[in-house]
Amino acid sequence: QVQLVESGGGLVQAGGSLRLSCAASGRTFSSYTMGWFRQAPGKEREFVAAISWNGGRTYYTDYADSVKGRFTISRDNAKNMVYLQMNRLKPEDTAVYYCAADRLPYSSGWSPAYWGQGTQVTVSS
């Protein structure tokens, strides 16, 4: 069982930055695929970013087209933390952001087994 707790959401003006954090439980955190999803009011939950161990000492990352070049996902295995640095935020980035995790490697259509409770991000115009 993995427990995920997000933090770092808030209100920011368009063009600003926020960094979301996700604290994860579990002794095998380093091998888990970790990621972020978001859900805006009246819309379905959508993939934002993922970071997956691909063997050796490197990690594979993937991003939704809408956030490429603006958002960066990273992790600190020593602290069981994953982060989402969000720059040049837009009003359309307003959503509840969820941290997610799964034991399986990342693949297209990733459907993680574990979810956090979410943190609200609001971007004002």
C-alpha angles and dihedrals in degrees: 000000000000124000120201127195121187128203140165103068123135148119120311136165121249110277092030132113139239133179119214120203131200123196114204132195123215138087096242097053095131093066096048124102107236129193152151132245130179138205124200122199111284093006136100122259110269137196117256109170144335138195120201134181109243099182131277116037100318136088130212119227132196133184140192111254090242093064103033111127092016105059128052126193120204140161140210108206093187089062098033089238135138124191139198115203108199119194133176090021120200131203088250089063088070107121146107106280119214129198114219137187141186138174093228123085118262119269137162110291092025112193109189123208098214129057139181125223095256137242125235120241117188122185116194122207 
